[in-house]
Each structure stands twice: as C-alpha cells, then as structure tokens.
Amino acid sequence: MNQRRYSATVLVLIWLTGLAGCATAPSLSTPTGRPEVIFENTTVSEVKDLVTNAAISWGYSAKSVTDYVAVYEKRSDNALASALLGSQYDSTPVWRVTFNYVSLANAVRVVADIHAVTNPGSAFERITDFSRNSQDANNVQKFLENAKEEMATRKLVAKRGKVGIGIDENLKVIQVFSGSPAEAAGVLVGDRIVEVDGVRVLNNREATLQITGEPGSSLELKVDRNGTARVVNIVRGQP
C-alpha cells in the first residue's frame, strides 16, 4: 500500500468542505469543550504536515504556521452564513480554523478554534466563535479523530510488507507501482478491492491493515474488475 497517497483524501474532511456557522450541537466531551485530540507516538511536525496537506487540498490557505500554532482560512461559500455573519463592508465571511499544538512526552495535543471573520486583516475584524456547542465544532472533532486514526494506521503498517498499490476511499486501485508484487500478480488500475484472504473489507483502513503483513507472506485478493469478480494471489514485498 502507498500510505501517503491517501492521507489527504481518505480523512473525513467535513470541516474543510464547508463550515456552516448556523447549527447548534451538544458540547464536546473534551477538557476544553473545543475540538481536541491527543496524537500518540508522533511529533508536532508530523501532525502539522498531515493537517496542512489536508487543508490545502480542500482550498484553504495557510495564513500562519509556527511550531505551536497553525492558522488556515477560506472564504465561505455558504449563503446562509453570509447572510447571518456578513457585514455592510464585507458580506462574505472568512472561516478561520486555528490548531494549537502542545508537545507532550512522545505525543502531541491538538486543540482547535473555529471562527467566522468578517473584514479579515483590518482594524474592523468581527469575529464570531464557533469553537463550542456548534455542529462545526463537532465536525472538526470528527476530522481530528479521523486524522488520529489515519496516522496510527500509517505508523502501524510502516514496517509491514507492501504489495505496491494505492487505493482511494472507495477501495478502487488508483495506482499500481512498476515492478511491484501487485503488478506481477496482474492487479490493474480501476480494480475495486472486495475481499482480502476471504474477508470482506469495508473501508480503506481495513484494506490497508489486511493487505500489508509479514514480508514474503502471501495473500489472496478478490477484486471487482468491470463487474466481474477476479481473485489474484500476491506475495508481499518489503516495507
């Protein structure tokens, strides 16, 4: 598997695709009441790279990224948010999402702030906080939890034997590496993974964990190719 290939697309990036700024929601059960997650066995640099890559992929601009704080902004495309939050000087608010990083012993604590900002960058900025008790806060919390799971999976499979494919969130093969075990076994771009060793896989993470394994060991991969089921046998390569 090519873990870096899907890190920005498989995550549930709800907050990146369009914050709403309207709906209320129950408060989060985190120490601060804001979106918050602790990433284990990693560094601030690794977490920032993951978040920044995701943000840029979904149209956000990195306004400021330091060792401790990263700020991303994007113009709202939500008409209701503009009607409720816009000003006479600037009818379209900017979403400003700030991630605060705290380095712990072999871990990183991330706490997020979510603001709608009109007249950004001026002396007349008007900031509305959605960091607590909002659906947006719940969406960012979900993003952080998925990012944590993604990073944990990446580290878990880093030393496992690979087969040399990249798959998307729909389990479709989007890349077969030249000279890889998958290429030798006949896996093609466009194949959709259905089962691994007779076990049906439902998502990208499950597929990654089941396809990777002991270098030199074999696996049976069932794929759907243009509506026809095919079974290929692959010998895992090196990490």
C-alpha positions in Angstrom: 0.0 0.0 0.0 1.1 3.6 -0.6 0.0 5.2 2.7 1.0 8.8 1.8 -1.2 8.6 -1.4 -4.5 8.6 0.5 -3.7 10.6 3.7 -5.4 13.8 2.4 -8.4 12.2 0.7 -9.5 9.4 3.0 -9.8 11.5 6.1 -13.4 12.7 6.8 -12.7 16.4 6.0 -16.2 17.7 6.7 -14.9 21.0 8.2 -12.8 21.6 5.2 -15.5 21.2 2.6 -17.8 23.8 4.0 -18.4 25.1 7.6 -22.0 26.2 8.2 -21.9 28.5 11.2 -25.6 28.1 11.9 -26.5 24.8 13.6 -26.0 24.3 17.3 -25.0 21.0 18.7 -24.2 19.4 22.1 -21.0 20.4 23.7 -17.9 18.2 23.2 -16.7 16.0 26.0 -13.2 17.3 25.8 -11.2 19.0 28.6 -11.6 22.4 26.9 -15.0 21.9 25.3 -13.4 22.6 22.0 -12.3 20.1 19.3 -9.3 18.3 20.9 -7.3 15.1 20.3 -4.0 13.7 21.5 -1.9 12.0 18.8 0.3 9.2 20.2 3.8 8.3 19.1 4.3 11.2 16.8 5.8 14.7 16.6 4.3 18.2 16.1 5.9 18.3 12.7 4.2 15.1 11.5 0.8 16.3 12.7 1.2 19.7 11.2 2.2 18.2 7.8 -1.0 16.0 7.9 -3.3 18.9 8.7 -1.7 21.4 6.3 -1.8 18.9 3.4 -5.5 18.3 4.1 -6.3 22.0 4.4 -4.5 23.0 1.1 -6.1 20.1 -0.7 -9.6 21.5 0.2 -8.9 25.1 -0.8 -7.7 26.6 2.5 -4.8 29.0 2.7 -2.2 28.6 5.4 -2.1 32.1 6.9 0.4 31.3 9.6 2.2 28.1 10.6 4.6 28.1 13.6 6.0 25.5 16.0 2.9 25.9 18.2 0.0 27.4 16.1 -1.3 26.9 12.6 -4.0 29.1 11.1 -5.9 28.3 7.9 -8.5 30.5 6.1 -11.1 30.1 3.4 -13.9 32.3 2.1 -17.3 31.0 3.0 -19.4 29.7 0.1 -22.5 29.2 2.4 -25.2 31.8 1.5 -26.9 31.5 4.9 -23.6 32.0 6.7 -23.0 35.1 4.6 -26.5 36.5 5.4 -26.1 35.9 9.1 -22.5 36.8 9.6 -21.6 39.3 6.9 -21.2 43.0 7.4 -22.0 46.0 5.4 -18.4 46.3 4.5 -17.7 42.6 3.8 -20.7 40.4 3.0 -18.8 37.2 2.8 -17.1 35.9 6.0 -13.9 34.0 6.1 -13.6 30.8 8.0 -10.5 30.8 10.2 -9.5 27.5 11.8 -6.7 27.6 14.2 -4.9 24.5 15.5 -2.9 24.8 18.7 -0.1 22.2 19.2 1.3 21.1 22.5 4.3 18.7 22.5 3.9 16.0 25.2 6.1 13.0 26.0 6.0 11.1 22.7 2.6 12.6 21.9 1.0 15.8 20.6 -2.1 17.5 22.0 -4.1 19.4 19.4 -6.8 21.9 20.3 -8.8 23.7 17.6 -10.5 27.1 17.5 -13.2 27.9 14.8 -14.0 31.5 13.9 -16.1 33.2 11.3 -14.4 36.5 10.5 -15.7 39.5 8.6 -13.4 42.3 7.4 -10.4 40.0 8.0 -7.0 41.6 8.3 -8.5 45.0 9.0 -8.9 47.1 12.2 -12.6 46.3 12.0 -12.4 42.5 12.2 -15.6 41.0 13.6 -15.0 37.5 15.0 -17.8 35.0 15.8 -16.6 32.0 17.7 -18.0 28.5 16.8 -15.4 26.5 18.8 -18.0 25.2 21.3 -21.6 24.0 21.1 -21.8 24.1 17.3 -22.1 21.5 14.5 -18.8 22.9 13.1 -17.0 22.1 16.4 -18.3 18.5 16.1 -17.2 18.3 12.5 -13.7 19.5 13.3 -13.6 17.0 16.2 -14.5 14.2 13.8 -11.8 15.4 11.4 -9.2 15.2 14.3 -10.3 11.8 15.4 -10.1 10.5 11.8 -6.7 12.1 11.4 -5.5 10.4 14.6 -6.7 7.1 13.3 -5.1 7.7 9.9 -1.7 8.5 11.5 -1.9 5.5 13.8 -2.6 3.2 10.8 0.3 4.7 8.9 2.7 4.1 11.7 1.4 0.6 12.3 1.9 -0.5 8.6 5.2 1.4 8.1 7.3 -1.8 8.8 4.9 -4.3 7.2 5.4 -5.8 3.8 3.6 -4.0 1.0 2.1 -5.0 -2.3 2.7 -1.8 -4.2 -0.8 -0.3 -4.8 -2.6 2.9 -4.0 -6.3 2.9 -3.3 -8.9 5.6 -2.8 -11.7 5.9 -0.3 -13.9 3.7 -2.4 -11.4 0.9 -2.4 -10.6 1.4 -6.1 -7.0 0.9 -7.2 -5.7 4.2 -8.4 -2.0 3.3 -8.8 0.0 0.1 -9.3 3.7 0.6 -8.8 6.1 -0.5 -11.5 7.9 -3.7 -10.6 5.7 -4.3 -7.5 4.2 -7.6 -6.4 0.7 -6.3 -7.3 1.9 -5.6 -10.9 3.4 -9.0 -11.1 0.2 -10.6 -9.9 -1.9 -8.7 -12.5 -3.7 -6.1 -10.4 -4.9 -3.2 -12.6 -5.8 0.4 -12.0 -9.5 0.5 -11.7 -9.9 -2.7 -9.9 -12.0 -2.4 -6.7 -10.9 -4.4 -3.7 -13.7 -6.6 -2.3 -12.0 -9.2 -0.1 -8.6 -9.9 1.4 -8.0 -13.6 2.3 -11.7 -14.3 2.1 -12.6 -11.4 4.5 -14.7 -8.6 3.1 -13.3 -5.1 3.6 -15.5 -2.1 4.0 -13.1 0.8 4.1 -9.6 2.0 3.2 -8.2 1.4 6.7 -9.4 -2.2 6.9 -8.0 -2.9 3.5 -4.6 -1.3 4.4 -4.3 -3.4 7.6 -5.3 -6.6 5.9 -3.2 -6.2 2.7 0.0 -5.3 4.5 1.7 -8.0 6.6 4.8 -10.1 7.0 7.3 -9.6 4.2 7.4 -12.6 1.9 4.0 -13.9 3.0 1.1 -14.4 0.5 -2.4 -13.1 0.3 -5.5 -13.7 -1.8 -7.0 -10.5 -3.1 -10.5 -10.6 -4.6 -11.3 -7.6 -6.8 -14.2 -6.4 -8.9 -13.0 -5.6 -12.5 -15.7 -4.0 -14.6 -18.4 -6.0 -12.8 -16.5 -9.3 -12.9 -15.0 -10.8 -9.7 -11.4 -11.9 -10.0 -9.0 -13.5 -7.5 -5.3 -12.7 -7.6 -2.6 -14.2 -5.4 0.2 -11.8 -4.3 3.4 -12.3 -2.3 4.0 -9.3 -0.1 7.2 -7.3 -0.7 9.4 -5.4 1.6 8.3 -2.5 3.8 
